[in-house]
Amino acid sequence: EFEASHQSLQEALNLSAIELKNHDLQGLVLNNLAHLFYDTSQSDKARHYFNKALELAHTTSDPSLEGFAHTGIAIVDLENGDFDNARNHARMALEASL
C-alpha cells in the first residue's frame, strides 16, 4: 500500500511540476508526500518533502503553503525532541498565516 501511494504521488508530482506547471497542485502533492512519510515513521524523508514545499512556497510567494510546510516541520521536530526548532517553525507558520 505504501509503495503504491508513493508511486502515485511521485507521478502526480512530476505531472504537476513538469507537464502542468501548476504550483498549487505541486505544493499539495509535496505536502501529501511529506505526510505519507511522516505517517510511516520516516521523519527524515517527511522533513525533506516539507522543506521542498517550503522552498516552493518561497519561490511562488504562497503564504498558505508556507504555513503548512512550517507546521509540518514543527511537528516532525517536536516528535524528534528538537523543541527549539519546533517552536521556531510553529511561530513562522503563524506569521505566514497573518
C-alpha positions in Angstrom: 0.0 0.0 0.0 2.8 2.4 0.9 4.7 1.7 -2.4 1.5 2.3 -4.5 0.8 5.5 -2.7 4.4 6.7 -3.0 4.5 5.9 -6.7 1.2 7.6 -7.4 2.3 10.7 -5.5 5.6 10.8 -7.4 3.8 10.6 -10.7 1.5 13.4 -9.5 4.5 15.5 -8.5 6.1 15.0 -11.9 2.9 15.8 -13.7 2.1 18.9 -11.6 5.7 20.3 -11.9 6.8 19.4 -15.4 3.8 18.9 -17.6 1.1 21.1 -16.0 3.5 23.6 -14.3 0.8 24.0 -11.6 2.5 25.3 -8.4 -0.7 25.0 -6.3 -1.0 21.3 -7.2 2.7 20.7 -6.8 2.6 22.2 -3.3 -0.3 19.9 -2.3 1.5 16.8 -3.6 4.7 17.8 -1.8 2.7 18.1 1.5 1.0 14.7 0.8 4.3 13.1 0.2 5.6 14.5 3.4 2.6 13.2 5.3 2.9 9.8 3.7 6.5 9.5 5.1 5.5 11.0 8.4 2.7 8.5 8.8 5.1 5.7 8.2 7.6 7.0 10.8 10.2 8.2 8.2 10.7 11.6 9.6 13.9 12.4 7.6 12.0 11.9 4.4 9.0 13.7 5.7 11.2 16.7 6.6 12.7 16.6 3.1 9.3 17.0 1.4 8.2 19.6 3.9 11.4 21.5 3.1 10.7 21.2 -0.7 7.2 22.5 -0.1 8.7 25.4 1.9 11.1 26.2 -1.0 8.2 26.2 -3.4 6.2 28.5 -1.1 9.1 31.0 -1.0 9.6 30.8 -4.8 5.9 31.3 -5.5 5.1 33.7 -2.6 2.4 31.3 -1.3 1.7 32.0 2.4 -0.7 29.2 2.7 1.8 26.6 1.5 4.5 28.2 3.7 2.3 27.9 6.7 1.5 24.2 6.0 5.2 23.4 5.4 6.3 25.2 8.6 3.6 23.4 10.6 4.8 20.0 9.2 8.4 20.7 10.0 7.4 21.8 13.5 5.6 18.6 14.1 8.5 16.5 12.9 10.9 18.5 15.1 8.6 18.2 18.1 8.4 14.4 17.7 12.2 14.3 17.4 12.7 16.3 20.6 14.0 19.4 18.9 11.7 21.7 20.8 13.5 25.0 20.0 13.3 24.3 16.2 9.7 23.1 16.5 8.8 26.4 18.3 10.6 28.5 15.7 8.7 26.7 12.8 5.4 26.9 14.6 6.0 30.7 15.0 6.9 31.0 11.3 3.7 29.1 10.4 1.6 31.5 12.4 3.4 34.5 10.9 2.8 33.1 7.4 -0.9 32.9 8.1 -1.3 36.5 9.3 
